């Protein structure tokens, strides 16, 4: 891409992100409702806890509207060379970056089903409200769910979903499996029995005053998800398959050379048996996990390889999107 075109592209993305990041939650939800309606969505369910709309494609995209910060950012700084934006005190790129990606995909003409939730940062309260209202998936066809709510450039996180065919399919678009603790799909997937993944959207240092967003990384995910949506009608339907060992633990166990508790690379380690699965812990974490005199099935092993409110919305925001 010529430098001038690339610069203009990121300038538009920066303006759009600043608009979205600068909205309080109620104003943002009103804007998103208006946006979905303007872009042809007819069956829109709008509540205090979530905003949901059924699309024409058999994939659902998810993001959350809340952030951990009590105020919205008003000042932004941008490094044009690094395509990185930040704001003093944090800016809520978790998960306003995910919302921006979804808006760009809709503007590009794609119509997946959409879920925007509230209170994900409070433990998925919005997602809980949705599954209590809809015990089964509310969409006529949904082959998979994609959450856009992950730090970094190319992570794919499946939580307790162990559908290896789905993992292989998603990672074929340029992602790498990583571990995570929770997002809204942790609620949706097991109840609706649909495989789900959380993908990187480009932010780092989330929940802190040093949070930043890399617009280039954000656009990499936009391009990958665009290709997924273009292909998804030819996908099989991917069912949720429960990972019997929690994904947080199984990730480190399967990688073999990290402590399941602290994540550090191992030299000397103990093995710990739980639910018929054997995990590895460094001596320090093992000491914290076990009590003096406790009988456990543990063994000290040798070494491993060191391998690595005003709700008014300015219509000009629609002009910030690009094809």
C-alpha positions as CSV (number, residue, x, y, z in Angstrom):
1,X,0.0,0.0,0.0
2,X,1.4,3.4,-0.9
3,X,2.5,5.4,2.2
4,X,0.1,8.2,1.5
5,X,-2.9,5.8,1.3
6,X,-1.7,4.0,4.4
7,X,-1.3,7.3,6.3
8,X,-4.9,8.4,5.3
9,X,-6.2,5.0,6.4
10,X,-4.7,5.2,9.8
11,X,-5.8,8.8,10.2
12,X,-9.4,7.8,9.6
13,X,-9.1,4.8,12.0
14,X,-7.6,7.1,14.6
15,X,-10.5,9.6,14.3
16,X,-13.0,6.8,14.5
17,X,-11.3,5.2,17.5
18,X,-11.2,8.6,19.3
19,X,-14.9,9.1,18.7
20,X,-15.8,5.7,20.0
21,X,-13.4,5.7,23.0
22,X,-14.6,9.2,24.0
23,X,-18.3,8.1,24.4
24,X,-19.8,7.2,27.7
25,X,-21.5,3.8,27.6
26,X,-25.1,5.0,27.2
27,X,-24.2,7.3,24.4
28,X,-22.1,4.6,22.7
29,X,-25.0,2.1,22.9
30,X,-27.4,4.6,21.4
31,X,-24.9,5.2,18.6
32,X,-24.4,1.5,18.0
33,X,-28.2,1.0,17.8
34,X,-28.5,3.8,15.3
35,X,-25.6,2.4,13.4
36,X,-27.0,-1.1,13.1
37,X,-30.4,0.3,12.0
38,X,-28.8,2.6,9.4
39,X,-26.8,-0.4,8.0
40,X,-29.9,-2.5,7.4
41,X,-30.3,-4.6,10.6
42,X,-34.0,-5.0,11.3
43,X,-34.3,-7.5,14.2
44,X,-32.4,-5.4,16.9
45,X,-32.8,-6.3,20.6
46,X,-31.7,-3.4,22.8
47,X,-31.6,-3.7,26.6
48,X,-29.7,-2.2,29.4
49,X,-27.3,-5.2,29.4
50,X,-26.8,-5.9,25.7
51,X,-27.5,-4.9,22.1
52,X,-28.1,-7.8,19.7
53,X,-28.9,-8.0,16.0
54,X,-29.3,-10.9,13.6
55,X,-27.4,-10.7,10.4
56,X,-27.2,-12.6,7.1
57,X,-24.0,-14.5,7.7
58,X,-23.7,-17.6,9.9
59,X,-21.2,-16.1,12.3
60,X,-21.7,-13.9,15.3
61,X,-19.2,-11.1,16.3
62,X,-19.1,-10.0,19.9
63,X,-17.5,-7.0,21.7
64,X,-18.3,-5.2,25.0
65,X,-19.2,-1.6,25.5
66,X,-18.0,-1.1,29.0
67,X,-14.4,-0.3,30.2
68,X,-12.7,-0.5,33.6
69,X,-12.3,3.3,33.6
70,X,-14.7,5.7,35.4
71,X,-14.2,8.5,32.9
72,X,-13.8,8.7,29.2
73,X,-10.5,9.9,27.6
74,X,-10.4,13.5,26.4
75,X,-6.7,13.7,25.3
76,X,-5.0,11.4,22.8
77,X,-1.5,11.1,21.6
78,X,-0.4,9.4,18.4
79,X,2.9,8.1,17.2
80,X,2.6,8.1,13.4
81,X,5.7,5.9,12.9
82,X,4.5,3.2,15.3
83,X,0.8,3.7,14.5
84,X,0.2,3.7,18.2
85,X,-2.3,5.8,20.2
86,X,-2.6,6.3,24.0
87,X,-4.2,8.6,26.5
88,X,-3.1,9.7,30.0
89,X,-4.9,7.6,32.5
90,X,-6.0,4.9,30.0
91,X,-8.6,5.0,27.2
92,X,-10.6,1.8,27.2
93,X,-9.2,0.2,24.0
94,X,-10.4,-2.9,25.8
95,X,-12.8,-3.2,24.2
96,X,-13.5,-0.1,22.1
97,X,-10.9,-1.4,19.6
98,X,-13.1,-4.5,19.1
99,X,-16.1,-2.3,18.4
100,X,-14.2,-0.2,15.8
101,X,-13.3,-3.4,14.0
102,X,-16.9,-4.5,13.9
103,X,-18.1,-1.1,12.6
104,X,-15.5,-1.3,9.8
105,X,-16.6,-4.8,8.8
106,X,-20.2,-3.6,8.6
107,X,-19.2,-0.6,6.6
108,X,-17.4,-3.0,4.2
109,X,-20.8,-4.6,3.4
110,X,-20.6,-7.7,5.6
111,X,-23.6,-8.6,7.8
112,X,-22.7,-11.0,10.6
113,X,-24.9,-11.3,13.6
114,X,-23.8,-8.9,16.3
115,X,-23.7,-8.9,20.1
116,X,-22.5,-5.9,22.1
117,X,-22.6,-6.4,25.9
118,X,-22.3,-4.3,29.0
119,X,-20.5,-5.1,32.2
120,X,-18.1,-7.7,30.8
121,X,-15.5,-6.1,33.0
122,X,-17.7,-6.9,36.0
123,X,-17.7,-10.6,35.3
124,X,-19.9,-10.9,32.2
125,X,-23.2,-9.5,33.7
126,X,-24.5,-8.5,30.3
127,X,-23.7,-11.9,28.8
128,X,-25.4,-13.6,31.8
129,X,-28.5,-11.5,31.2
130,X,-28.5,-12.5,27.5
131,X,-28.3,-16.3,28.1
132,X,-31.0,-16.0,30.8
133,X,-33.3,-14.4,28.3
134,X,-32.2,-16.8,25.5
135,X,-31.3,-20.3,26.7
136,X,-30.7,-21.3,23.1
137,X,-28.8,-19.4,20.5
138,X,-31.2,-16.6,19.3
139,X,-29.9,-16.7,15.7
140,X,-31.4,-18.9,13.0
141,X,-27.9,-20.1,11.9
142,X,-24.6,-19.6,13.8
143,X,-21.7,-21.8,12.9
144,X,-19.2,-20.1,15.2
145,X,-18.8,-17.0,17.5
146,X,-15.9,-14.6,17.3
147,X,-15.1,-12.2,20.2
148,X,-12.9,-9.2,19.4
149,X,-11.5,-8.5,22.8
150,X,-8.0,-9.7,23.2
151,X,-4.6,-7.9,23.6
152,X,-1.8,-8.3,21.2
153,X,-1.5,-8.9,17.5
154,X,-2.3,-12.6,16.6
155,X,-3.7,-14.4,19.7
156,X,-6.6,-16.7,19.5
157,X,-8.1,-17.8,22.8
158,X,-10.6,-20.6,23.2
159,X,-11.0,-20.8,27.0
160,X,-12.7,-24.1,27.7
161,X,-13.6,-24.9,24.2
162,X,-11.6,-27.8,22.9
163,X,-12.9,-28.2,19.4
164,X,-9.6,-28.8,17.5
165,X,-11.2,-28.5,14.1
166,X,-12.4,-25.0,15.0
167,X,-9.0,-24.1,16.4
168,X,-7.3,-25.3,13.2
169,X,-9.7,-23.3,11.1
170,X,-9.3,-20.0,13.0
171,X,-5.5,-20.3,13.2
172,X,-5.3,-20.9,9.5
173,X,-6.1,-17.2,9.1
174,X,-3.0,-16.2,10.8
175,X,-3.6,-16.6,14.6
176,X,-1.8,-18.5,17.3
177,X,-3.5,-20.3,20.2
178,X,-2.9,-18.6,23.6
179,X,-4.6,-18.9,27.0
180,X,-7.0,-16.5,28.7
181,X,-9.1,-16.3,31.8
182,X,-12.5,-14.9,30.8
183,X,-14.6,-13.0,28.2
184,X,-18.2,-13.0,27.2
185,X,-17.9,-16.1,25.0
186,X,-17.0,-18.0,28.2
187,X,-20.7,-17.6,29.0
188,X,-22.2,-17.9,25.5
189,X,-20.3,-20.9,24.1
190,X,-21.0,-23.6,26.7
191,X,-24.7,-22.7,27.0
192,X,-25.4,-22.3,23.3
193,X,-23.1,-25.2,22.4
194,X,-21.3,-23.2,19.8
195,X,-17.5,-23.0,19.4
196,X,-16.1,-19.6,20.1
197,X,-12.8,-17.7,20.0
198,X,-11.4,-14.4,21.3
199,X,-9.0,-12.6,18.9
200,X,-6.4,-10.0,19.3
201,X,-7.4,-6.4,18.5
202,X,-4.1,-4.6,19.0
203,X,-4.2,-3.1,22.5
204,X,-1.6,-3.7,25.3
205,X,-1.4,-3.0,29.0
206,X,-5.2,-3.0,29.3
207,X,-6.8,-1.9,32.6
208,X,-3.8,0.4,33.3
209,X,-2.8,4.0,32.8
210,X,-0.1,2.8,30.3
211,X,-2.6,1.2,27.9
212,X,-2.0,1.8,24.2
213,X,-3.5,0.6,20.9
214,X,-1.5,-0.3,17.8
215,X,-3.7,0.6,14.8
216,X,-1.6,-1.5,12.5
217,X,-2.3,-4.6,14.6
218,X,-6.0,-3.7,14.8
219,X,-6.2,-3.6,11.1
220,X,-4.4,-6.9,10.7
221,X,-7.3,-8.5,12.7
222,X,-9.8,-6.5,10.7
223,X,-8.4,-8.1,7.5
224,X,-8.3,-11.6,8.9
225,X,-11.9,-11.4,10.2
226,X,-13.0,-9.9,6.9
227,X,-11.6,-13.0,5.1
228,X,-13.3,-15.3,7.7
229,X,-16.7,-13.6,7.0
230,X,-16.2,-13.9,3.3
231,X,-15.5,-17.6,3.7
232,X,-17.9,-18.5,6.6
233,X,-20.8,-19.7,4.5
234,X,-18.6,-22.6,3.4
235,X,-17.6,-23.4,6.9
236,X,-19.0,-26.4,8.8
237,X,-20.9,-25.7,12.0
238,X,-18.5,-25.9,14.9
239,X,-19.9,-27.2,18.2
240,X,-18.7,-26.4,21.6
241,X,-16.6,-29.2,23.1
242,X,-15.7,-28.8,26.7
243,X,-12.1,-28.9,27.7
244,X,-12.1,-31.2,30.7
245,X,-8.9,-29.5,32.0
246,X,-9.3,-25.8,32.3
247,X,-7.7,-24.1,29.3
248,X,-5.6,-21.8,31.6
249,X,-3.9,-24.9,33.0
250,X,-3.9,-27.1,29.9
251,X,-2.1,-24.4,27.9
252,X,1.0,-24.4,30.1
253,X,0.8,-28.1,30.6
254,X,0.7,-28.8,26.9
255,X,3.5,-26.4,26.2
256,X,5.5,-28.3,28.7
257,X,8.1,-25.9,29.9
258,X,6.2,-23.4,32.0
259,X,4.8,-23.4,35.5
260,X,1.0,-23.6,35.3
261,X,0.8,-21.1,38.2
262,X,3.3,-18.3,37.5
263,X,4.2,-19.0,33.9
264,X,7.9,-18.9,34.3
265,X,10.1,-21.3,32.3
266,X,11.0,-24.4,34.4
267,X,14.2,-26.0,35.4
268,X,13.5,-28.0,38.5
269,X,9.8,-28.7,38.9
270,X,7.1,-30.7,40.7
271,X,4.3,-32.5,39.1
272,X,0.8,-32.1,40.5
273,X,-2.1,-34.5,39.8
274,X,-5.6,-33.1,39.6
275,X,-8.7,-34.6,37.9
276,X,-6.6,-37.2,36.1
277,X,-4.4,-34.5,34.6
278,X,-0.7,-33.9,35.5
279,X,0.6,-30.4,35.8
280,X,4.0,-28.9,36.3
281,X,4.8,-26.3,39.0
282,X,8.0,-24.5,39.9
283,X,9.2,-25.2,43.5
284,X,8.0,-21.8,44.8
285,X,4.5,-22.2,43.5
286,X,4.3,-25.8,44.6
287,X,5.2,-24.6,48.1
288,X,2.3,-22.2,48.0
289,X,-0.2,-24.7,46.6
290,X,0.5,-27.4,49.1
291,X,0.2,-27.3,52.9
292,X,2.8,-28.8,55.3
293,X,1.9,-32.4,56.0
294,X,-0.6,-32.6,53.1
295,X,-0.4,-35.8,51.1
296,X,-0.4,-35.1,47.4
297,X,0.6,-37.1,44.3
298,X,3.6,-35.0,43.5
299,X,7.1,-35.7,42.2
300,X,10.2,-33.5,41.9
301,X,11.4,-34.0,38.4
302,X,14.5,-33.0,36.4
303,X,14.9,-30.2,34.1
304,X,13.1,-29.1,30.9
305,X,14.5,-27.6,27.8
306,X,14.6,-23.8,28.0
307,X,12.7,-23.2,24.8
308,X,11.7,-20.9,24.5
309,X,-25.5,12.6,29.7
310,X,-26.3,13.7,26.7
311,X,-27.1,10.9,24.2
312,X,-26.9,13.0,21.1
313,X,-24.6,11.4,18.4
314,X,-22.9,13.4,15.7
315,X,-23.7,11.9,12.3
316,X,-20.2,13.0,11.1
317,X,-18.9,9.9,12.8
318,X,-20.3,7.8,9.9
319,X,-18.0,9.6,7.5
320,X,-14.9,8.3,9.4
321,X,-15.4,4.8,8.1
322,X,-13.7,3.8,4.9
323,X,-14.2,1.0,2.4
